[in-house]
Amino acid sequence: MVRRYPVREVSRRLGVSTHSLYKWMKLFGDPAPKVPVVDHEAENRRLKRELARVTEERDILN
């Protein structure tokens, strides 16, 4: 369980400025989770090509 404290309180307890604490948090804090970037237009084009290919294969086999 992660316990969160206000920045002002933590900076006071550590004897540092809030500015320094924010800077440390930015430099050494947990990195933001990386969300994969999806190019939806490219994915749609790829899926349409694949659909056309399998549709043609199906038509040839019938």
C-alpha positions in Angstrom: 0.0 0.0 0.0 1.4 3.4 -1.0 0.7 6.2 1.4 0.6 9.7 0.0 1.6 12.8 1.9 1.2 16.5 0.9 4.3 17.9 -0.7 4.3 20.8 1.7 4.4 18.4 4.7 7.1 16.2 3.2 9.3 19.2 2.4 8.9 20.6 5.9 9.8 17.2 7.4 12.9 16.9 5.2 13.9 20.5 5.7 13.9 21.3 2.0 12.0 23.6 -0.2 8.9 22.4 -2.1 10.7 23.4 -5.3 13.5 21.0 -4.5 11.1 18.2 -3.6 9.2 18.7 -6.9 12.5 18.7 -8.8 13.6 15.4 -7.0 10.2 13.8 -7.7 10.5 14.7 -11.4 14.1 13.4 -11.6 13.8 10.3 -9.5 10.1 9.5 -9.2 8.4 6.5 -10.7 8.3 6.9 -14.5 4.9 7.3 -16.0 3.6 4.0 -17.4 4.3 3.8 -21.1 1.2 3.5 -23.2 1.8 2.0 -26.6 1.0 4.5 -29.4 -1.3 3.0 -31.9 -1.6 4.4 -35.4 -5.2 3.6 -36.0 -5.2 4.6 -39.6 -2.3 2.4 -40.4 -3.8 -0.5 -38.5 -7.1 0.0 -40.4 -5.3 0.0 -43.8 -3.5 -3.2 -42.8 -6.7 -4.9 -41.7 -8.5 -3.9 -44.9 -5.7 -5.3 -47.0 -5.8 -8.5 -45.0 -9.6 -8.7 -45.4 -9.4 -8.2 -49.1 -6.7 -11.0 -49.3 -8.7 -13.6 -47.3 -11.9 -12.6 -49.1 -10.2 -13.3 -52.5 -8.8 -16.6 -51.2 -12.3 -17.6 -50.0 -13.8 -16.7 -53.4 -11.2 -18.7 -55.3 -11.8 -21.7 -53.1 -15.6 -21.6 -53.6 
